[in-house]
């Protein structure tokens, strides 16, 4: 069985892993970037090549057979080997050209990266940039990204990090909203206004409670967990909310309220796998991000 598996095309093993991990042809297709029919054909091909049945259909997707479960560790070993090969090869490249994949939160990708990457592209036209805008932490060890912009300190082994600083937060409301309802005279008056908060995310509520304000979800008239949409709701005039000072102060449609009120900060980190960090093109992008995202610049 091991000998047969070793002769398989890597793309078939990759598909097998994706289906095994997601339990779904459609989810596996999205994960590896192909169509669902292609995933179905590849699963049939690998089963034919090995002369085994790897999955059984269930009401909510696919489940591994006993044989599929036995092969899964071998497939994962192959995947680990491919990733190690890719990391080592990428780390040996000495060209200031080629692709660099950056992952960042949706908010950072929308409001902060574009100006940095536009300047970088003008200076380094041979470097191609992929931006993964996601609030899910992409795995640098698996080369899901080359560089990550994080709002927390990465702790994985073999990952190089750099703390860029702390992002200041502030309280904001649209000028159009304040012109309509009036401006609060002090922080205590804020709670008489419409508040913009999160839906399922409880960060704002927990933050308020930590400073002695017994905030409740019902206090927030408009709620959204998508951070970029959240800021747009403030800018459109839905009420009073919170934003990074570097973004809020640069937005002419909003005004900062209570600038002297103490607010928590957000840590900002860069991270990359140590095997690729010194690759010229990745180092060039790293340095551009470090300079452009520094809180002193933002």
C-alpha positions as CSV (number, residue, x, y, z in Angstrom):
1,X,0.0,0.0,0.0
2,X,2.8,2.4,0.9
3,X,4.5,1.7,-2.5
4,X,1.3,2.4,-4.4
5,X,0.7,5.6,-2.4
6,X,4.2,6.9,-3.2
7,X,3.5,6.7,-6.9
8,X,0.4,8.9,-6.8
9,X,0.3,12.3,-8.3
10,X,0.6,14.9,-5.4
11,X,-2.6,16.7,-6.6
12,X,-4.6,13.5,-5.9
13,X,-3.1,13.2,-2.4
14,X,-3.9,16.9,-1.8
15,X,-7.5,16.3,-2.8
16,X,-7.8,13.2,-0.6
17,X,-6.5,15.3,2.4
18,X,-8.9,18.1,1.7
19,X,-11.9,15.8,1.5
20,X,-10.8,13.9,4.6
21,X,-10.4,17.1,6.6
22,X,-13.6,18.8,5.5
23,X,-15.8,15.8,4.9
24,X,-17.3,17.5,1.9
25,X,-16.5,17.7,-1.8
26,X,-17.7,21.3,-2.1
27,X,-15.7,22.5,0.9
28,X,-12.6,20.6,-0.3
29,X,-13.0,22.2,-3.7
30,X,-13.0,25.7,-2.1
31,X,-10.0,24.9,0.0
32,X,-7.8,23.8,-2.9
33,X,-9.2,26.1,-5.5
34,X,-10.8,23.7,-8.0
35,X,-14.3,22.8,-9.0
36,X,-16.4,20.2,-7.1
37,X,-16.7,17.9,-10.1
38,X,-12.9,17.9,-10.4
39,X,-12.6,16.9,-6.7
40,X,-15.1,14.1,-7.3
41,X,-13.1,12.8,-10.4
42,X,-9.8,12.9,-8.5
43,X,-11.2,11.0,-5.5
44,X,-12.5,8.3,-8.0
45,X,-9.1,8.2,-9.6
46,X,-7.1,7.8,-6.4
47,X,-9.5,5.0,-5.3
48,X,-9.0,3.4,-8.7
49,X,-5.3,3.7,-8.6
50,X,-5.1,2.1,-5.1
51,X,-8.0,-0.3,-5.7
52,X,-9.7,0.8,-2.5
53,X,-12.7,2.7,-1.2
54,X,-11.6,5.8,0.8
55,X,-15.0,7.4,1.6
56,X,-18.5,6.5,2.3
57,X,-21.4,8.8,1.8
58,X,-23.4,10.0,4.9
59,X,-26.4,12.4,5.2
60,X,-24.1,15.3,6.0
61,X,-21.1,14.6,3.8
62,X,-18.4,12.0,3.4
63,X,-16.7,9.9,6.0
64,X,-13.4,8.0,5.8
65,X,-13.6,4.2,5.5
66,X,-11.3,2.1,7.6
67,X,-8.8,2.0,4.7
68,X,-9.1,5.8,4.2
69,X,-8.3,6.3,7.9
70,X,-5.3,4.0,7.6
71,X,-3.9,5.9,4.6
72,X,-4.5,9.4,6.1
73,X,-1.2,9.5,8.2
74,X,0.8,8.6,5.1
75,X,-0.9,11.3,3.1
76,X,-0.1,13.8,5.8
77,X,3.5,12.8,5.8
78,X,3.6,13.4,2.1
79,X,2.0,16.8,2.7
80,X,4.6,17.7,5.3
81,X,7.4,16.7,3.0
82,X,6.0,18.9,0.1
83,X,5.7,21.8,2.5
84,X,9.2,21.4,3.8
85,X,10.5,21.2,0.2
86,X,8.6,24.3,-0.8
87,X,9.8,26.3,2.2
88,X,13.4,25.3,1.7
89,X,13.3,26.1,-2.1
90,X,11.6,29.5,-1.4
91,X,14.3,30.3,1.2
92,X,17.1,29.7,-1.3
93,X,15.7,32.0,-3.9
94,X,18.0,35.1,-4.5
95,X,15.7,37.0,-6.9
96,X,14.0,40.2,-6.1
97,X,11.0,39.0,-8.1
98,X,8.2,36.5,-7.9
99,X,5.1,36.1,-5.8
100,X,4.7,37.1,-2.1
101,X,1.5,36.2,-0.3
102,X,0.4,38.4,2.5
103,X,-2.4,37.7,5.0
104,X,-4.0,40.4,7.1
105,X,-7.3,41.1,8.8
106,X,-10.1,42.3,6.6
107,X,-9.9,45.8,8.1
108,X,-6.1,46.0,7.7
109,X,-6.3,44.7,4.1
110,X,-9.0,47.2,3.2
111,X,-7.8,50.4,4.9
112,X,-4.1,50.1,5.4
113,X,-2.4,47.7,2.9
114,X,-3.5,49.3,-0.4
115,X,-1.4,52.5,-0.2
116,X,1.6,50.5,1.0
117,X,1.3,47.9,-1.7
118,X,0.7,50.5,-4.4
119,X,4.0,52.2,-3.5
120,X,5.8,48.9,-3.3
121,X,4.5,47.8,-6.8
122,X,5.7,51.1,-8.2
123,X,9.2,50.5,-6.8
124,X,9.4,46.7,-7.3
125,X,7.3,45.8,-10.4
126,X,8.8,42.3,-10.5
127,X,7.3,41.4,-7.1
128,X,3.8,40.0,-7.4
129,X,1.5,40.4,-4.4
130,X,-1.3,38.1,-3.3
131,X,-3.4,39.6,-0.5
132,X,-5.5,37.2,1.7
133,X,-8.0,39.4,3.5
134,X,-9.2,37.1,6.3
135,X,-9.9,37.3,10.1
136,X,-8.9,33.7,10.3
137,X,-5.2,33.1,11.2
138,X,-3.6,31.6,8.1
139,X,-0.9,29.0,8.8
140,X,2.6,30.2,7.9
141,X,4.0,26.8,8.5
142,X,1.9,25.4,5.7
143,X,2.7,28.3,3.3
144,X,-0.8,29.5,3.3
145,X,0.9,32.9,3.4
146,X,4.5,34.2,3.3
147,X,3.9,37.2,5.6
148,X,1.2,37.7,8.2
149,X,0.0,40.9,9.8
150,X,-1.3,40.0,13.2
151,X,-3.1,41.8,16.0
152,X,-1.6,39.2,18.4
153,X,1.8,37.8,19.0
154,X,2.4,34.6,17.0
155,X,3.9,31.8,19.2
156,X,4.5,29.0,16.7
157,X,7.9,27.5,16.5
158,X,10.0,28.4,13.4
159,X,8.1,31.7,13.0
160,X,10.0,35.0,13.1
161,X,8.0,37.9,14.5
162,X,8.4,41.7,14.8
163,X,6.3,43.9,17.1
164,X,5.6,47.1,15.2
165,X,4.0,48.8,18.1
166,X,0.5,49.5,19.5
167,X,-2.4,50.9,17.6
168,X,-4.4,53.6,19.4
169,X,-8.1,53.3,19.5
170,X,-10.6,56.1,19.7
171,X,-14.4,56.8,19.8
172,X,-15.9,58.2,16.6
173,X,-19.2,59.3,15.1
174,X,-20.1,60.7,11.7
175,X,-20.3,64.5,11.4
176,X,-23.7,64.0,9.7
177,X,-25.0,62.0,12.7
178,X,-23.6,64.6,15.2
179,X,-25.1,67.5,13.2
180,X,-28.5,65.8,13.5
181,X,-28.5,64.7,17.2
182,X,-26.0,67.1,18.7
183,X,-22.6,66.5,20.2
184,X,-22.1,64.9,23.7
185,X,-20.7,67.1,26.4
186,X,-18.8,64.3,28.1
187,X,-18.2,60.6,28.1
188,X,-21.1,59.8,30.4
189,X,-23.5,61.3,27.7
190,X,-22.3,58.8,25.1
191,X,-24.7,56.2,26.3
192,X,-27.7,58.5,25.3
193,X,-26.7,58.1,21.7
194,X,-27.1,55.3,19.2
195,X,-24.1,52.9,19.7
196,X,-22.5,50.7,17.0
197,X,-21.2,47.4,18.3
198,X,-20.4,43.9,17.4
199,X,-22.9,41.0,16.9
200,X,-21.4,37.7,18.2
201,X,-18.0,39.2,19.0
202,X,-18.0,40.4,22.7
203,X,-14.7,42.3,22.7
204,X,-16.4,45.7,23.1
205,X,-18.7,44.5,25.8
206,X,-15.8,42.9,27.7
207,X,-13.7,45.9,27.3
208,X,-16.4,48.1,28.8
209,X,-16.9,45.8,31.7
210,X,-13.2,45.8,32.4
211,X,-13.4,49.6,33.1
212,X,-16.5,49.2,35.2
213,X,-19.3,49.8,32.6
214,X,-21.9,47.0,32.8
215,X,-22.4,47.0,29.0
216,X,-25.2,44.8,27.5
217,X,-25.6,43.7,23.9
218,X,-29.0,45.5,23.7
219,X,-27.2,48.8,24.2
220,X,-26.0,48.7,20.6
221,X,-28.5,49.8,18.1
222,X,-26.5,48.5,15.1
223,X,-24.2,45.5,15.3
224,X,-21.8,43.8,12.9
225,X,-18.7,41.6,13.4
226,X,-17.1,42.4,10.1
227,X,-14.7,45.1,11.0
228,X,-14.5,47.0,7.7
229,X,-18.3,47.1,7.5
230,X,-18.4,48.1,11.2
231,X,-16.4,51.2,10.4
232,X,-18.5,52.0,7.4
233,X,-21.6,51.9,9.6
234,X,-20.0,54.6,11.8
235,X,-19.0,56.6,8.8
236,X,-22.5,56.5,7.3
237,X,-24.0,57.9,10.5
238,X,-25.4,54.9,12.4
239,X,-24.1,56.1,15.7
240,X,-21.1,56.2,18.0
241,X,-18.5,53.5,17.7
242,X,-14.8,52.6,18.0
243,X,-12.0,52.7,15.4
244,X,-8.3,52.9,15.1
245,X,-7.2,56.5,15.5
246,X,-5.0,56.3,12.4
247,X,-8.0,55.4,10.3
248,X,-10.6,57.5,12.0
249,X,-8.5,60.7,12.1
250,X,-7.8,60.3,8.3
251,X,-11.5,60.0,7.5
252,X,-13.1,63.4,6.9
253,X,-16.7,62.1,7.4
254,X,-16.2,61.3,11.1
255,X,-15.2,63.1,14.3
256,X,-13.3,61.8,17.2
257,X,-15.1,62.1,20.6
258,X,-13.5,62.3,24.0
259,X,-9.9,62.1,22.9
260,X,-8.7,62.3,26.5
261,X,-10.6,59.2,27.5
262,X,-8.2,56.3,28.1
263,X,-8.6,53.5,25.6
264,X,-7.0,50.1,25.1
265,X,-4.5,49.6,22.3
266,X,-4.1,46.9,19.6
267,X,-0.7,45.2,19.2
268,X,0.6,45.0,15.7
269,X,2.9,42.2,14.6
270,X,4.6,40.9,11.5
271,X,5.3,37.2,11.1
272,X,7.0,35.0,8.6
273,X,8.5,31.5,8.6
274,X,12.2,31.6,9.3
275,X,13.0,29.5,6.2
276,X,11.7,32.3,3.9
277,X,12.1,35.5,5.9
278,X,15.5,36.3,4.4
279,X,14.5,35.6,0.8
280,X,15.1,38.9,-1.0
281,X,11.6,39.5,-2.3
282,X,10.0,38.5,1.0
283,X,12.4,40.6,3.0
284,X,11.7,43.6,0.7
285,X,7.9,43.2,1.3
286,X,8.5,42.7,5.0
287,X,10.5,45.9,5.2
288,X,7.8,47.8,3.2
289,X,5.1,46.6,5.5
290,X,7.1,47.3,8.6
291,X,7.6,50.9,7.5
292,X,4.1,51.5,6.2
293,X,2.2,49.9,9.1
294,X,4.3,51.4,11.9
295,X,1.9,53.1,14.3
296,X,4.0,56.2,14.1
297,X,3.2,56.3,10.4
298,X,-0.5,55.3,10.7
